[in-house]
Amino acid sequence: MTPMVPTGRDAYVPCPANPWYEEAMPRHIHVFDAPDRFVADAIGQPGSRTFYLQACEQERRVTVVLEKVQVALMAERLVDLLEAIRERGVELPPAESGNDDDAPLDEPIMEAFRVGTIAMGWDVGRGRAMIETRSVVEDDEDPPEVEDDDPDGPDLVRVFLDAPAVYAFARRAARAVAGGRPPCPICGEPLDPQGHLCPRRNGYVH
């Protein structure tokens, strides 16, 4: 697209590209009302793994990158969310429900963005859980809430899951988190194959 500048007659004429001019990229909002797959997994060797979240629905597929701790918290808090909904009198299937998806991530894996914030809730109208991941916002530790029609908001992925799918997602996410380095039996920190400096043993390697 050729950059445009106004003239004195309020018309527009093309001008040469300015190296200091950067056109803002359009915001991307990906909504999956009934995904065929929604999984979290990791790729790489223990200690240097990259965690991904992938949503697929028919021909659409979006993959985002997030931290291990974010995956662990998602798995834990989604289960807590369903338990809170159950306590309010909503009839839900047992935690053992849902079909486990152990297939690898669909390829090619193309990172849409790196996750900054995650929101979860229960959509009463749909009777489904809502999981929303938003891209990292630069230089803003506490990004403000923005509406979907705000062109300056962050990219996001919004997924709606029924209870069995939530339970299946949480189980797989927990397995992905646990598939890394085993914890030190003394301090609980991950063990490194090259040796572990345990703070509770005054830095002794074991």
Secondary structure, DSSP 8 states (H G I E B T S, - for coil): ---EEE-TTS-EEE----TT--------EEEESS-SEEEEEEESSTTS-EEEEEEEETTEEEEEEE-HHHHHHHHHHHHHHHHHHHHTT-----TT-S----S---SS--EEEEEEEEEEEEETTTTEEEEEEEE--TT-SS-----TT-TTS--EEEEEE-HHHHHHHHHHHHHHHHTSS-B-TTT--B--TT--B-GGGTT-B-
